[in-house]
Amino acid sequence: MKNFLMTAAISLVASTAAYADNHAMDRGDMIRTRDITGGQVYAMTADNWDMDTTYESVDESWDVIGEIEDLVLNRNGQLTGIIAEVGGFLDIGDKHVFIAVDDVRLVPTDDKSYGFVSPLSKDQLMEKENLDEGFWD
């Protein structure tokens, strides 16, 4: 019985290690939400905004128009948009608005954090519905 338990334990450890090796993730392609939330939202003038455009860094001509409050996923786990805090000063007069995934692009702000850039102006975002906490209840 002692040999059986030892053999079973060794088999379990070996199979767990093999599973982990076969299901390793490429960390270079992964971004954690904690590296995004709290980041800046930038506005840019976009003459050719499309789904295939990507940005490698923040452009100096972009205006900071808000902060990323949350990421919104559908029930399948796909990103559908972000909640951005825009307007106001020191949390007075600000509002939380939804920006659809078609209107934002992820952009690295440094080697550890990210923001989003959008072709929508601050004025356009301020016209959107305010999604306070009551909206989600």
URPECOR-V227341 format. One line per field, one symbol per residue. ss: DSSP state (a for helix, b for strand, c for the rest). burial: + if it has 16 or more other C-alpha atoms within 10 Angstrom, else -. A space follows every 10 residues. Layout:
BEGIN
ss: ???
burial: ???
END
This chain:
BEGIN
ss: caaaaaaaaa aaaaaaaaaa aaccccaaac ccaaaccccb bbbccccccc cccccccccc ccbbbbbbbb bbbcccccbb bbbbbbccbc cbccbbbbbb aaacbbbbcc cccbbbbbcc caaaaacccc ccaaaac
burial: ---------- ---------- ---------- -----+++++ ++++----+- -------+-- --++++++++ ++-------- +++++++--- ---++++++- +-+++++++- --++++++++ -+--++---+ -------
END
